Every structure is written in C-alpha cells, then in structure tokens.
Amino acid sequence: MSVTQASQILMNLPSTDDKGVAIRQLNLVIKRMNTVEISDLVQDHRLDNLIQCLSMDDSVIIGECVQILEIVLNQLPMDVIFQQYKEPLILGILHQLSCVHELSLSRFIAAINASYHQPVKDFIQVLVNQGIPNDHLNVASFSIKSLAAIARCDNNGLHFIFDEDIISDIQKLDWNNDTLRFRIYELFINILSISHQAMTLSINTGILNKMIHELESQDPLLRMNCIELLIQLQQTSSGWIFLQNFNVLHTLNNLLVHAIKDPLSSFTIPRILVFYGHLAHCSNTVNIMEVNQKYPAFMETTISSIFSGDPTVLNIALDTFGAIASFNQGRQSLLYIYKEQQIHHVMKRIGEIIVTENTDTRLRALDALSNIYHNFPQETHLLTCLQDWYYALNPSVASLLLKLSNQPFLDIRHAALKLLANLAQFEWAQRDISRQPGLIEFILDRKVEQNKSCLEAKFDIVVAITESKYAIEIFGGPIYATLQQHVKEGPFFVLGEANIAMDAE
C-alpha cells in the first residue's frame, strides 16, 4: 500500500498545485516504508520529479525533498545513481541551501570510498571552476569545505585534488581577484593540515609561496587576511613545519620592527600578536625561549601594547602576555629578555587596568593573571618570580580581589574568584588571604552568592587551600577544620531547616 501511495505522489508531483503538502505526505510515507519497499519504489520510478522541486523558492519544501532523497538514494546501486542523477548531484553543490550541498557531497564521498571514481573528477572541476569563485559566500565556503573533505578521503582523496588537470584549473582562475585568491589559499591551508604528504603536495603547487608573499603586500588588509590564515595553520600538526620552512616568523618579526614607520600597521599588529599568543598553545613543538631570543619584536610589541591607549590592541596584548607567561618556558624567556623591574612595571600596569579600564578590558586582565598563576612551577626561582610579580600588581591584591568579588557585575565577580582560586595554591597568596579581614569568611559564605559558576569558583579556592601543606600553619587548626568540612559538604550545601531550629534551641 505504501509503495503504491508513494508512486502516485511521485507521478502526480509536477501537476500538483500544493507541492508542499504532497512532499510532506511523501516524506511521511517514505519514512514508514522498509528498505525492500523503498528499493521497489526507486527501481520502478525515476526521481526527476522530486529533484526538480529542489529549485523551488521554499526552504522548508527543499529540506523535505532532501530528507526523502537521502533515504531513497541509499537504496540505489552506485552506478545507477550516477548514470541517472550525476548532473543534478553535481549542480547541487551550487545550490543556495546547505542541506542540498551536503546531499551532493555525501554521494561523491561515498563514491570515492567505494572506489567508484568515474564521476568524481567532474564534480571536483565544478567545485573549482564554479563553486570557489561563486558570488554567494555560502556556496564558495562549502565548495572549499567539500574539496578539503575529498582530500581527507583515505581512498585516493589527495590523488583527486592534485590531479594535473585540477591544479591547472585552479591556476587558471582569476588570481587578480583578491577574494578569490584568498579562497584558494584557505583551501590549501585546510588541505596542508591533513598529513605530511598533503603538505608536500600543497607546497609543490607553488600556491602557498604566493600566500607568503602577501605578507609583503602594501595593502594592510591583504597582510591581515594572510596572517589570519597563518593563525589557522599554526594550530595544525604540520603548521609549525611549514612556518619554519618558509621563514614566516622572520617575516612577521620584520613587520613588527618596521611598524613604527607604517601608519597602517594598526591593521596587522593585533593579528600578529594573536599569532604569537597561539605559539603558547604549541609549546610541545615550539621552543618559545628560542623564538623570543631570535625574534624579540614579538614580546617587545606585546609589552609595549599593554601600555597602549588602543583598547583593541590592549585586549589582545593582555591575552598574549597571559598565554606566554602561563607556562615555564614562557616565564623563563621573559626573565631572560627583561630585567625584573621591567616585568614589575608591566604587572603594575595590569593591576591598574583591573581597576580603571572598561569591563571587557578588566576581564581580559583578570583572565591573563589567571593564566599566569594557573600552573604551579616546581622551580624555586620561578616561584619567587611569580611571588614578586604578584606584589607588583597592587599594594593589597587580596583587598582588591575581595572588592571585585563583591561587585554586582557577574563577569567581573567570577573572573576575580577564578583568579583567587589559582592564587590559592601558593603559600604567599594563602598568607595574604589569611591576613585580609573578612576574605576567608566571604569565601566560606555560600549565602552571599547565587550564581553557580561563582559558587564553584569559591569552592575551588577552599579546595586549593586545604590541599596545601602550609594551610594549618597559616590559617590555624579551627579554620582549617572549617575549610575541610566545607570541602566535604560541596559547593552548593544548604543547612537544613531542622538543623537551624536545633542550633537556635
């Protein structure tokens, strides 16, 4: 019965006045059918009437069509799919809706994985020649995504992308068009990150050489866009190798050195600092000490930007400084390059920012400090440096953080408590907390805070203190026992009414 009903809907679809109703009905019928019934249906009826509905100006109807096609195409042999529906599947990649893109791409990925290669090259050529240059950004973006997905296929994916004819088609595109050129760069950045072989093949095309030359462009927007791609690249396993091979750090360092003579450097400096900050996240492969020694302009610009009046540059500089100073190698490189008094000057400035700047910048400063004090170093000299940096922040850091933790602004409150939680692992910070009137009572008082994240941050402070071997000596036995009980009760403990009554009695 279901097969007959679905057949009638398919056949009558071109003449149906309300196609939306018909397609919704067909979708419901198809979803009730088993695989044998669907196979019978698609063997007896072509799907052209349904595919034509993909051109309608109704995203809901198109979405229903895609759902149906996803189900029924799975019941057709691969050769039948591409013999009968190759052209609409290829052109589906140029559709305005992402669900149609996904449908087309899934069919061709399935073909590659099944070693059915005959239609794939035609598909790739449409992606290259019509998809990437497309005026509609979503079509161009999905075309780049599709080509990268094909490259990731284990079964000859890279072979398809680096086919001589495909690379020739890419080289024939309009390279004078800035937008199109950077779409091509983005494609090869995505492909390069797949594997060492993909990196080698990408470099051999010469396309990435062109991208690096964009850093020397007189147009600051082109330089900025190039740096954005390099930030994306450096987060991949192959990225650091590429950056070294092409002397990218040297080029970026020179841009910073000459920035004082460039009135448009404000476009590029923030992005270079973001790039530099991301190196901290690559500490397993990047020797940040060596980078700072060889290319000092990165850290020098970061430090000078913390004193900048430009909030955009200042915020990024705070993020970058916090990232670099958050791990031992970064801290050691700071000590190697700068005198202790210079770092104290920076920390004092960060302490001022927490008090005087706008909310967003204050949050960035608090987060930077949280990063700096997150990791507990084993080296005695680094512990001493962190202590000295702490006292350079403000004459009374504990008092300042207590005030911030009582502010009505949730973000500031949480950031201050998070910083206190990271500081609480250090002996000297615990002594400061114990000496600050009302601070330990505030930390233990759950009633004054309603926000879950803030309650958890306060609890983290207590946990950090109780795990310290100095806590009993610093806080005394009775307070330490109270802290331990607080940990046992958890962050959200509320004293029951019965207990309150008993206490009153």
Disulfide bonds with the S-S distance in Angstrom:
none
